[in-house]
């Protein structure tokens, strides 16, 4: 499974997520599952640049979440 790691404020500004969201956050970034947001595919088609987010795997996502919740 792939996850998206993106600057939280950028995701809010672009309308990818709402300001009051339930996604895991830390270090001014947010993680969400790629397939959870159907709008992600639309954003990936030109609204957001490749250097503005990072695809991460489950292992890295879990490590970041653990780090952020300590």
BALUMPA-542005 format. One line per 2 residues: number of its first residue (from 1); their letters; for each residue x, y, z of N, C-alpha, C. Coordinates in steps of 0.1 Angstrom, whole numbers, padded with zeros to 4 digits. Example, Ala and Ser with C-alpha at 12.3 -4.5 7.8 and 13.67 -1.06 7.14 Angstrom:
1	as	0132:-0057:0078:0123:-0045:0078:0132:-0033:0078; 0128:-0022:0071:0137:-0011:0071:0129:0000:0079
This chain:
1	xx	0008:-0012:0000:0000:0000:0000:0009:0012:0000; 0005:0022:-0008:0013:0035:-0008:0005:0046:0000
3	xx	0014:0054:0006:0009:0065:0013:0014:0078:0007; 0008:0089:0010:0012:0102:0005:0017:0110:0017
5	xx	0029:0116:0016:0034:0124:0026:0035:0138:0020; 0028:0148:0026:0028:0161:0019:0027:0172:0030
7	xx	0031:0184:0027:0030:0195:0036:0015:0197:0040; 0012:0197:0053:-0002:0198:0057:-0009:0211:0051
9	xx	-0002:0222:0053:-0009:0235:0048:-0011:0235:0033; -0002:0229:0026:-0003:0228:0011:-0015:0220:0008
11	xx	-0017:0208:0014:-0028:0199:0012:-0041:0207:0015; -0041:0215:0026:-0053:0222:0029:-0056:0233:0019
13	xx	-0045:0240:0015:-0047:0251:0005:-0052:0246:-0008; -0047:0234:-0012:-0052:0229:-0025:-0065:0222:-0025
15	xx	-0071:0220:-0013:-0084:0214:-0011:-0083:0199:-0011; -0071:0193:-0009:-0070:0179:-0009:-0076:0173:0004
17	xx	-0073:0181:0015:-0079:0177:0028:-0085:0190:0034; -0094:0188:0043:-0100:0199:0050:-0091:0204:0061
19	xx	-0094:0216:0066:-0086:0222:0077:-0087:0213:0089; -0099:0209:0092:-0102:0200:0104:-0103:0186:0098
21	xx	-0092:0179:0099:-0091:0165:0093:-0086:0156:0104; -0087:0143:0101:-0084:0133:0111:-0071:0125:0107
23	xx	-0064:0130:0097:-0052:0123:0092:-0040:0126:0102; -0031:0117:0102:-0019:0118:0111:-0010:0129:0106
25	xx	-0006:0137:0116:0003:0149:0113:0015:0149:0122; 0025:0156:0117:0037:0158:0125:0047:0166:0116
27	xx	0055:0174:0122:0066:0181:0115:0060:0189:0103; 0048:0194:0105:0040:0202:0095:0037:0194:0082
29	xx	0037:0181:0084:0033:0172:0073:0022:0163:0076; 0015:0158:0066:0004:0149:0069:0006:0137:0060
31	xx	0001:0125:0066:0002:0112:0059:-0013:0108:0056; -0015:0103:0044:-0028:0096:0042:-0026:0085:0031
33	xx	-0035:0075:0031:-0034:0065:0021:-0037:0070:0008; -0030:0066:-0002:-0032:0071:-0016:-0046:0068:-0020
35	xx	-0051:0056:-0017:-0064:0052:-0022:-0076:0057:-0014; -0073:0064:-0003:-0084:0069:0005:-0091:0081:0000
37	xx	-0083:0089:-0008:-0089:0101:-0014:-0091:0099:-0029; -0103:0098:-0033:-0105:0097:-0047:-0101:0109:-0055
39	xx	-0101:0121:-0048:-0096:0133:-0054:-0081:0133:-0057; -0074:0124:-0051:-0059:0124:-0053:-0056:0123:-0067
41	xx	-0062:0114:-0074:-0059:0111:-0088:-0061:0124:-0097; -0072:0132:-0093:-0074:0144:-0100:-0063:0154:-0097
43	xx	-0058:0155:-0085:-0048:0164:-0081:-0035:0160:-0088; -0032:0147:-0089:-0020:0142:-0095:-0019:0146:-0109
45	xx	-0030:0149:-0116:-0031:0152:-0130:-0028:0167:-0133; -0019:0173:-0126:-0015:0186:-0130:-0017:0197:-0119
47	xx	-0025:0194:-0109:-0027:0205:-0099:-0015:0205:-0089; -0009:0194:-0087:0002:0194:-0078:0015:0188:-0085
49	xx	0026:0194:-0081:0038:0190:-0088:0045:0178:-0080; 0052:0170:-0088:0059:0158:-0082:0068:0162:-0070
51	xx	0074:0173:-0070:0083:0177:-0059:0076:0182:-0046; 0062:0183:-0047:0055:0188:-0035:0049:0177:-0026
53	xx	0052:0164:-0030:0047:0153:-0021:0057:0142:-0023; 0055:0132:-0015:0064:0120:-0016:0055:0107:-0014
55	xx	0057:0098:-0022:0051:0085:-0020:0059:0077:-0010; 0053:0071:0000:0060:0063:0010:0053:0050:0012
57	xx	0061:0040:0016:0054:0027:0018:0049:0026:0033; 0042:0015:0035:0036:0013:0048:0046:0013:0060
59	xx	0058:0007:0058:0068:0007:0068:0073:0021:0072; 0075:0029:0062:0080:0043:0065:0069:0051:0071
61	xx	0057:0049:0066:0045:0056:0072:0043:0053:0087; 0044:0040:0090:0042:0036:0104:0053:0041:0113
63	xx	0065:0042:0108:0077:0047:0115:0075:0062:0118; 0070:0069:0108:0068:0084:0110:0057:0086:0120
65	xx	0046:0079:0119:0035:0080:0128:0039:0077:0142; 0047:0067:0144:0052:0064:0157:0061:0075:0163
67	xx	0069:0080:0154:0078:0091:0158:0070:0103:0162; 0059:0106:0155:0051:0118:0157:0043:0117:0170
69	xx	0039:0105:0174:0031:0102:0185:0038:0100:0198; 0051:0100:0198:0059:0098:0210:0059:0110:0219
